Every structure is written in structure tokens, then in C-alpha cells.
């Protein structure tokens, strides 16, 4: 994939004091830079574009994040959740997946990187220190891709060694990129899982427009495994279409023949879900996409979802193929009910705590 390079950089005045700001600018020679007082002041200008979702991302904003960096995952309201936490180091994504929820969720259309990284690390250390006997799984891939900007930010070189020194912290870097060069020589102490969002080949090509190819993602996973990282895979969102079975079966086969299943921490499955507003955005921005024209029903939190029998079929078939290729790999469902677990897999975790404990045990770290 082509590394991200903005057309301009805007720096919040206070962010000039941060070391990360200067380091990012040093990695972007020749890119014009200016100063702003507040990122919101440029929103009216950015929204004038014909497609602000695309054009605004050519602007990179370096700013301080004023709130809490670490929050519970939005999925924590589901009946069975994995007790995941998200860490927001940046906001927005330039990879242009047609179904990306950020298109309808974010108030600011530009790409933003938060430069007050010392405050982020201090917050994580303080929160984990308050509960030393609890294991925290924390991912940076909720509001931005974890690694797509890493060539500019080098955030991985900050976070991975930091989590390596936390007795009860597990970092997950979730990506659709192949930007892994910064991970090669880091002292991760087994506390970082590098994971890839994967999909069927036709979906990767037609709906995940600026991401690394399916094969490039697997090649990156191979290298990370060679460097001693545990890896993860997220087949999410599963997208239903005529002929989906052979495409997804092939994706599962290629995945587990490219990597050693013994080094895979977990695999998640989740069916496509989105808000009615996002469907309208997809129709306008990506008229060639057939995704928004499928049949959906309102589901959890008002999101549109495939009918339950379709989801059950997709989950059960995916599980069948994964079990054939990697019998011992842990597989879980994202944002689904106990009934869906039982009907698709034949079992379900007792509750959220049970699923969380199972996943914590997969990375084999011992809280103090």
C-alpha cells in the first residue's frame, strides 16, 4: 500500500510544545505547515469540498487530546462482551473502506494525531496501577487504524515497549495495512498482539480501497510472527453476497497456511452492521458498492444487520473452515447475543467475565 503523505499539516498552538509534533514534522519534509488555535476552526473550510470525507483527510492536524485517552469499547453494552478497552492515539482513517463507520461517527473530517503522548502513557499507567490483579486488553484500532500512520507517527515504538513493562497490560495493534517496519526490534515482552482485519478477496479489492492487499497483510503477519509477536485476525465485517462461501473459505485457508496457528492469539467474527445514516453516505460516496442495497433489519443499538439466519450461517461456516485449518485457535463473536453464539458455535461463554478471562489467558501474562 502507498504510505500516507498529507498535503498540509496544521498544528494546534499548544501542540508545538510536544516532542512528538517535532518528530512528525521531521518525517514530513517539504509539507507546508501552519498553526491553528483549535482544530474545529478549520471544519467549515474542509466541509466545502465536494467529498469532504476524502479531501479533508489530505490535511493532517497535530493536536493535544483534551479528554480521556482510554475508554471502554463501544461494544461493552452487548450481552456478551470481551471487556476490551480502546486507546485513542489518533482520529480518522485514510484507507477508504466503503463501509467504515467513522464516516458517520466523527465530527471532524480531517486526520488528527494526538501529540500529548506523555499524558496518554501516564493515564494508562495510573488506571492499570489501580487494579494490579486485573488484566487489561487495550487496542488502538477503534478511532483510527493502529499502524497505517506509523511511518509518520512512530507511535508503535512508544507504545510497544511501554506495554512490555506493564505487568497487567496487553496491547492490540489492529490494522489493514502492512506498515510494520517499526515493530521489528521492539522489546514487547509478549504483551503486544498484532492483528489484521481480513475479508474475502473480492471484498478487499472492491470495498477496502486504499488498504494493503490481502496477500500483503498476510506477509506482514508472517514477519511479525517471525519477530516473536502473537498475532490475531478479525474477519469483521463479514459481508453476505451471492457466492460468498468459496471466497471466504479460500480466505481462511490462505490465512492459516501463511502463518503458524500456534502463534495466533485469537480470531474474531462479526457480521456487517451500520447505522441508517452510514447507508446513505455509502450510497452517495461509493455508488459502485452493492453493500448498502442488501436486506437488513434493525439490531442492537439501532444498527442495521443481516437477518439472524444469515448471520448464523456465516458464523457456523466460518467456524467450520477455521476449525479445519486451525483446530486449536480461539474464536469469538463480536457484538452478538448468547443465542447467536449457541446456534452458530454450539456453545456460549457463561457471561462477559467468562469470555474476558478466556481471552486474558491466551496471552499468558501474570498480573501482580
KOLMIKE-154427 format. One record per residue (C-alpha): x, y, z; residue in three letters. Coordinates in steps of 0.5 Angstrom, whole numbers, always signed. Layout:
! KOLMIKE-154427
+-------+-------+-------+------+
:  east : north :    up : doti :
+-------+-------+-------+------+
:     X :     Y :     Z :  ala :
...
+-------+-------+-------+------+
This chain:
! KOLMIKE-154427
+-------+-------+-------+------+
:  east : north :    up : doti :
+-------+-------+-------+------+
:    +0 :    +0 :    +0 :  unk :
:    +2 :    +7 :    -1 :  unk :
:    +4 :   +11 :    +6 :  unk :
:    +0 :   +17 :    +8 :  unk :
:    +3 :   +23 :    +6 :  unk :
:    -1 :   +30 :    +7 :  unk :
:    -2 :   +36 :    +3 :  unk :
:    -1 :   +40 :    +9 :  unk :
:    +0 :   +40 :   +17 :  unk :
:    -4 :   +44 :   +22 :  unk :
:    -1 :   +45 :   +29 :  unk :
:    -5 :   +47 :   +35 :  unk :
:    -1 :   +52 :   +38 :  unk :
:    +0 :   +48 :   +45 :  unk :
:    +2 :   +42 :   +41 :  unk :
:    +8 :   +46 :   +39 :  unk :
:   +11 :   +44 :   +46 :  unk :
:   +10 :   +37 :   +45 :  unk :
:   +16 :   +33 :   +42 :  unk :
:   +12 :   +28 :   +38 :  unk :
:   +10 :   +34 :   +34 :  unk :
:   +17 :   +36 :   +32 :  unk :
:   +19 :   +29 :   +31 :  unk :
:   +13 :   +28 :   +26 :  unk :
:   +15 :   +34 :   +22 :  unk :
:   +22 :   +32 :   +21 :  unk :
:   +19 :   +26 :   +18 :  unk :
:   +15 :   +30 :   +13 :  unk :
:   +20 :   +35 :   +10 :  unk :
:   +17 :   +39 :    +4 :  unk :
:   +10 :   +39 :    +7 :  unk :
:    +7 :   +46 :    +9 :  unk :
:    +6 :   +47 :   +16 :  unk :
:    +1 :   +52 :   +20 :  unk :
:    -1 :   +54 :   +26 :  unk :
:    -8 :   +54 :   +29 :  unk :
:   -11 :   +55 :   +36 :  unk :
:   -17 :   +50 :   +35 :  unk :
:   -18 :   +44 :   +30 :  unk :
:   -25 :   +46 :   +30 :  unk :
:   -24 :   +53 :   +27 :  unk :
:   -22 :   +49 :   +20 :  unk :
:   -28 :   +45 :   +20 :  unk :
:   -32 :   +50 :   +16 :  unk :
:   -27 :   +50 :   +10 :  unk :
:   -26 :   +43 :   +10 :  unk :
:   -33 :   +42 :    +9 :  unk :
:   -34 :   +46 :    +3 :  unk :
:   -31 :   +40 :    -1 :  unk :
:   -35 :   +36 :    -6 :  unk :
:   -33 :   +30 :    -2 :  unk :
:   -30 :   +32 :    +5 :  unk :
:   -30 :   +25 :    +7 :  unk :
:   -24 :   +24 :    +2 :  unk :
:   -21 :   +31 :    +1 :  unk :
:   -21 :   +33 :    +9 :  unk :
:   -16 :   +27 :   +10 :  unk :
:   -11 :   +31 :    +6 :  unk :
:   -10 :   +35 :   +12 :  unk :
:    -6 :   +32 :   +18 :  unk :
:    -8 :   +36 :   +24 :  unk :
:    -3 :   +35 :   +30 :  unk :
:    -7 :   +37 :   +37 :  unk :
:    -7 :   +35 :   +44 :  unk :
:   -13 :   +31 :   +46 :  unk :
:   -16 :   +34 :   +52 :  unk :
:   -20 :   +28 :   +55 :  unk :
:   -19 :   +21 :   +57 :  unk :
:   -15 :   +17 :   +52 :  unk :
:   -17 :   +10 :   +55 :  unk :
:   -24 :    +8 :   +55 :  unk :
:   -29 :    +2 :   +55 :  unk :
:   -30 :    -1 :   +48 :  unk :
:   -37 :    +1 :   +45 :  unk :
:   -39 :    -6 :   +45 :  unk :
:   -39 :    -7 :   +52 :  unk :
:   -46 :    -6 :   +52 :  unk :
:   -47 :   -12 :   +48 :  unk :
:   -50 :   -18 :   +52 :  unk :
:   -43 :   -22 :   +52 :  unk :
:   -37 :   -17 :   +51 :  unk :
:   -30 :   -19 :   +52 :  unk :
:   -28 :   -13 :   +57 :  unk :
:   -24 :    -9 :   +52 :  unk :
:   -21 :    -2 :   +52 :  unk :
:   -19 :    +3 :   +47 :  unk :
:   -14 :    +8 :   +47 :  unk :
:   -15 :   +14 :   +42 :  unk :
:    -8 :   +16 :   +40 :  unk :
:   -11 :   +19 :   +33 :  unk :
:   -18 :   +20 :   +30 :  unk :
:   -20 :   +18 :   +23 :  unk :
:   -17 :   +14 :   +17 :  unk :
:   -15 :   +15 :   +10 :  unk :
:   -16 :    +8 :    +8 :  unk :
:   -22 :    +9 :    +5 :  unk :
:   -26 :    +3 :    +7 :  unk :
:   -33 :    +4 :    +4 :  unk :
:   -37 :    +1 :   +10 :  unk :
:   -32 :    +5 :   +15 :  unk :
:   -37 :    +7 :   +21 :  unk :
:   -32 :   +13 :   +22 :  unk :
:   -35 :   +17 :   +16 :  unk :
:   -42 :   +18 :   +20 :  unk :
:   -39 :   +18 :   +27 :  unk :
:   -33 :   +23 :   +27 :  unk :
:   -35 :   +31 :   +28 :  unk :
:   -28 :   +33 :   +25 :  unk :
:   -27 :   +30 :   +18 :  unk :
:   -19 :   +31 :   +18 :  unk :
:   -14 :   +26 :   +20 :  unk :
:   -12 :   +28 :   +27 :  unk :
:    -6 :   +25 :   +31 :  unk :
:    -6 :   +27 :   +39 :  unk :
:    +1 :   +29 :   +41 :  unk :
:    +1 :   +29 :   +48 :  unk :
:    +3 :   +22 :   +49 :  unk :
:    +6 :   +23 :   +56 :  unk :
:    -1 :   +25 :   +58 :  unk :
:    -3 :   +18 :   +55 :  unk :
:    +2 :   +14 :   +58 :  unk :
:    +1 :   +17 :   +65 :  unk :
:    -6 :   +16 :   +64 :  unk :
:    -6 :    +8 :   +62 :  unk :
:    +0 :    +7 :   +68 :  unk :
:    -5 :   +10 :   +73 :  unk :
:   -11 :    +7 :   +71 :  unk :
:    -8 :    +0 :   +71 :  unk :
:    -4 :    +1 :   +77 :  unk :
:   -11 :    +2 :   +81 :  unk :
:   -12 :    -5 :   +79 :  unk :
:    -6 :    -9 :   +79 :  unk :
:    -9 :   -16 :   +79 :  unk :
:   -14 :   -15 :   +73 :  unk :
:   -11 :   -16 :   +66 :  unk :
:   -13 :   -10 :   +61 :  unk :
:   -13 :   -11 :   +54 :  unk :
:   -13 :    -5 :   +50 :  unk :
:   -13 :    -3 :   +43 :  unk :
:   -11 :    +3 :   +39 :  unk :
:   -15 :    +1 :   +33 :  unk :
:   -22 :    +4 :   +34 :  unk :
:   -22 :   +11 :   +32 :  unk :
:   -16 :   +10 :   +27 :  unk :
:   -12 :    +4 :   +24 :  unk :
:    -7 :    +2 :   +29 :  unk :
:    -1 :    +2 :   +24 :  unk :
:    -3 :    +6 :   +18 :  unk :
:    +0 :   +12 :   +20 :  unk :
:    +6 :    +9 :   +24 :  unk :
:   +11 :   +11 :   +19 :  unk :
:   +10 :   +18 :   +21 :  unk :
:    +8 :   +18 :   +28 :  unk :
:   +12 :   +12 :   +30 :  unk :
:    +7 :   +11 :   +36 :  unk :
:    +9 :    +4 :   +36 :  unk :
:   +16 :    +5 :   +38 :  unk :
:   +13 :    +9 :   +44 :  unk :
:    +7 :    +4 :   +46 :  unk :
:   +10 :    -3 :   +45 :  unk :
:   +16 :    -2 :   +50 :  unk :
:   +11 :    +2 :   +55 :  unk :
:    +6 :    -4 :   +55 :  unk :
:   +12 :    -9 :   +55 :  unk :
:   +14 :    -6 :   +62 :  unk :
:    +7 :    -6 :   +65 :  unk :
:    +5 :   -13 :   +69 :  unk :
:    -2 :   -13 :   +67 :  unk :
:    -3 :    -9 :   +60 :  unk :
:    -4 :   -12 :   +53 :  unk :
:    -3 :    -8 :   +47 :  unk :
:    -7 :   -10 :   +41 :  unk :
:    -5 :    -6 :   +35 :  unk :
:   -10 :    -8 :   +29 :  unk :
:    -9 :    -6 :   +22 :  unk :
:   -11 :    -7 :   +15 :  unk :
:    -4 :    -4 :   +13 :  unk :
:    +3 :    -7 :   +12 :  unk :
:    +6 :    -2 :   +16 :  unk :
:   +10 :    -6 :   +21 :  unk :
:   +17 :    -4 :   +20 :  unk :
:   +18 :    +0 :   +27 :  unk :
:   +16 :    -7 :   +30 :  unk :
:   +22 :   -11 :   +28 :  unk :
:   +27 :    -9 :   +34 :  unk :
:   +22 :    -7 :   +40 :  unk :
:   +22 :   -11 :   +47 :  unk :
:   +15 :   -13 :   +47 :  unk :
:   +16 :   -18 :   +53 :  unk :
:   +10 :   -22 :   +50 :  unk :
:    +5 :   -16 :   +52 :  unk :
:    +3 :   -14 :   +44 :  unk :
:    -1 :   -17 :   +40 :  unk :
:    -1 :   -15 :   +32 :  unk :
:    -8 :   -17 :   +29 :  unk :
:   -10 :   -16 :   +22 :  unk :
:   -18 :   -14 :   +20 :  unk :
:   -19 :   -19 :   +14 :  unk :
:   -24 :   -20 :    +9 :  unk :
:   -26 :   -25 :    +3 :  unk :
:   -21 :   -23 :    -3 :  unk :
:   -27 :   -19 :    -7 :  unk :
:   -29 :   -15 :    -1 :  unk :
:   -21 :   -13 :    +0 :  unk :
:   -21 :   -11 :    -7 :  unk :
:   -28 :    -7 :    -8 :  unk :
:   -29 :    -5 :    -1 :  unk :
:   -23 :    -3 :    +2 :  unk :
:   -20 :    +1 :    -3 :  unk :
:   -13 :    +4 :    +0 :  unk :
:   -11 :    -2 :    +5 :  unk :
:    -6 :    -7 :    +4 :  unk :
:    -8 :   -12 :    -1 :  unk :
:   -10 :   -19 :    +3 :  unk :
:    -3 :   -22 :    +1 :  unk :
:    +1 :   -16 :    +4 :  unk :
:    -3 :   -17 :   +10 :  unk :
:    -1 :   -24 :   +11 :  unk :
:    +6 :   -23 :    +9 :  unk :
:    +6 :   -17 :   +15 :  unk :
:    +3 :   -22 :   +19 :  unk :
:    +9 :   -27 :   +18 :  unk :
:   +14 :   -22 :   +19 :  unk :
:   +11 :   -20 :   +26 :  unk :
:   +11 :   -28 :   +28 :  unk :
:   +18 :   -29 :   +26 :  unk :
:   +19 :   -23 :   +31 :  unk :
:   +16 :   -26 :   +36 :  unk :
:    +9 :   -23 :   +37 :  unk :
:    +3 :   -26 :   +38 :  unk :
:    -2 :   -25 :   +32 :  unk :
:    -9 :   -24 :   +31 :  unk :
:   -14 :   -24 :   +26 :  unk :
:   -21 :   -20 :   +25 :  unk :
:   -26 :   -23 :   +20 :  unk :
:   -30 :   -17 :   +21 :  unk :
:   -35 :   -15 :   +18 :  unk :
:   -37 :   -21 :   +14 :  unk :
:   -41 :   -19 :    +8 :  unk :
:   -46 :   -23 :    +5 :  unk :
:   -47 :   -24 :    -2 :  unk :
:   -48 :   -29 :    -7 :  unk :
:   -42 :   -34 :    -8 :  unk :
:   -39 :   -31 :    -1 :  unk :
:   -38 :   -39 :    +1 :  unk :
:   -32 :   -40 :    -3 :  unk :
:   -29 :   -33 :    -3 :  unk :
:   -29 :   -34 :    +5 :  unk :
:   -27 :   -41 :    +5 :  unk :
:   -21 :   -39 :    +1 :  unk :
:   -19 :   -33 :    +5 :  unk :
:   -19 :   -38 :   +12 :  unk :
:   -15 :   -43 :    +8 :  unk :
:   -10 :   -38 :    +6 :  unk :
:    -9 :   -34 :   +13 :  unk :
:    -8 :   -41 :   +17 :  unk :
:    -3 :   -43 :   +11 :  unk :
:    +1 :   -37 :   +11 :  unk :
:    +2 :   -37 :   +19 :  unk :
:    +3 :   -42 :   +25 :  unk :
:    -4 :   -43 :   +28 :  unk :
:    +0 :   -44 :   +35 :  unk :
:    +2 :   -37 :   +35 :  unk :
:    -5 :   -34 :   +34 :  unk :
:    -8 :   -31 :   +40 :  unk :
:   -15 :   -30 :   +37 :  unk :
:   -20 :   -30 :   +32 :  unk :
:   -26 :   -25 :   +32 :  unk :
:   -32 :   -26 :   +27 :  unk :
:   -37 :   -20 :   +26 :  unk :
:   -42 :   -19 :   +21 :  unk :
:   -43 :   -12 :   +18 :  unk :
:   -47 :    -7 :   +22 :  unk :
:   -48 :    +0 :   +21 :  unk :
:   -53 :    +6 :   +22 :  unk :
:   -58 :    +8 :   +17 :  unk :
:   -54 :   +15 :   +16 :  unk :
:   -48 :   +11 :   +14 :  unk :
:   -52 :    +7 :    +9 :  unk :
:   -54 :   +14 :    +6 :  unk :
:   -47 :   +16 :    +6 :  unk :
:   -44 :   +10 :    +3 :  unk :
:   -49 :   +11 :    -3 :  unk :
:   -47 :   +18 :    -4 :  unk :
:   -40 :   +17 :    -4 :  unk :
:   -39 :   +10 :    -7 :  unk :
:   -44 :    +9 :   -12 :  unk :
:   -41 :    +2 :   -14 :  unk :
:   -41 :    -1 :    -8 :  unk :
:   -47 :    -6 :    -7 :  unk :
:   -47 :    -7 :    +0 :  unk :
:   -52 :    -1 :    +2 :  unk :
:   -57 :    -5 :    -2 :  unk :
:   -57 :   -11 :    +2 :  unk :
:   -63 :   -13 :    +6 :  unk :
:   -62 :   -11 :   +13 :  unk :
:   -66 :   -11 :   +20 :  unk :
:   -65 :    -6 :   +26 :  unk :
:   -61 :    -9 :   +31 :  unk :
:   -57 :    -8 :   +37 :  unk :
:   -56 :    +0 :   +39 :  unk :
:   -61 :    +1 :   +33 :  unk :
:   -56 :    -1 :   +28 :  unk :
:   -58 :    -5 :   +21 :  unk :
:   -56 :   -12 :   +21 :  unk :
:   -57 :   -18 :   +17 :  unk :
:   -62 :   -23 :   +19 :  unk :
:   -61 :   -27 :   +24 :  unk :
:   -61 :   -34 :   +20 :  unk :
:   -56 :   -31 :   +15 :  unk :
:   -51 :   -29 :   +21 :  unk :
:   -52 :   -36 :   +24 :  unk :
:   -50 :   -39 :   +17 :  unk :
:   -44 :   -35 :   +16 :  unk :
:   -41 :   -36 :   +23 :  unk :
:   -42 :   -43 :   +23 :  unk :
:   -39 :   -44 :   +16 :  unk :
:   -33 :   -39 :   +18 :  unk :
:   -32 :   -43 :   +25 :  unk :
:   -32 :   -50 :   +21 :  unk :
:   -27 :   -47 :   +16 :  unk :
:   -23 :   -45 :   +22 :  unk :
:   -23 :   -51 :   +26 :  unk :
:   -21 :   -55 :   +19 :  unk :
:   -15 :   -51 :   +18 :  unk :
:   -13 :   -49 :   +26 :  unk :
:   -17 :   -53 :   +31 :  unk :
:   -14 :   -50 :   +37 :  unk :
:   -15 :   -43 :   +35 :  unk :
:   -19 :   -39 :   +40 :  unk :
:   -25 :   -36 :   +36 :  unk :
:   -30 :   -31 :   +39 :  unk :
:   -36 :   -27 :   +36 :  unk :
:   -36 :   -19 :   +37 :  unk :
:   -43 :   -16 :   +38 :  unk :
:   -47 :   -22 :   +38 :  unk :
:   -52 :   -25 :   +43 :  unk :
:   -52 :   -31 :   +47 :  unk :
:   -57 :   -34 :   +43 :  unk :
:   -53 :   -33 :   +37 :  unk :
:   -46 :   -36 :   +40 :  unk :
:   -50 :   -42 :   +42 :  unk :
:   -54 :   -43 :   +35 :  unk :
:   -47 :   -42 :   +31 :  unk :
:   -42 :   -45 :   +35 :  unk :
:   -46 :   -50 :   +39 :  unk :
:   -44 :   -46 :   +46 :  unk :
:   -43 :   -39 :   +49 :  unk :
:   -39 :   -36 :   +55 :  unk :
:   -42 :   -36 :   +61 :  unk :
:   -42 :   -28 :   +61 :  unk :
:   -38 :   -23 :   +60 :  unk :
:   -33 :   -24 :   +65 :  unk :
:   -32 :   -31 :   +63 :  unk :
:   -30 :   -29 :   +56 :  unk :
:   -26 :   -24 :   +58 :  unk :
:   -22 :   -29 :   +63 :  unk :
:   -21 :   -34 :   +57 :  unk :
:   -18 :   -28 :   +53 :  unk :
:   -13 :   -26 :   +58 :  unk :
:   -11 :   -33 :   +59 :  unk :
:    -9 :   -33 :   +52 :  unk :
:    -3 :   -28 :   +52 :  unk :
:    +0 :   -32 :   +59 :  unk :
:    +2 :   -26 :   +63 :  unk :
:    +1 :   -26 :   +70 :  unk :
:    -2 :   -20 :   +74 :  unk :
:    +2 :   -18 :   +80 :  unk :
+-------+-------+-------+------+
